[in-house]
């Protein structure tokens, strides 16, 4: 095995595909796009929910109920 053949051993068929002609690489690209389109809005909504709860807690904080 030469050094030039090393990427063929380490990379999967999707990474070493022939671009848009290779059906596996096209399908993997669409799968990644769909997953990003699903995951990013969910993560953003979770972060916004946590920020909203933190702002409400800060606005309605009663120092007499503090543990400190």
Secondary structure, 3 states (H helix, E strand, C coil): CCHHHHHHHHCCCCCCCCHHHCHHHHHHHHHHHHHHHHHHHHHHHHHHHHHHHHHHHHHCCCHHHCCC
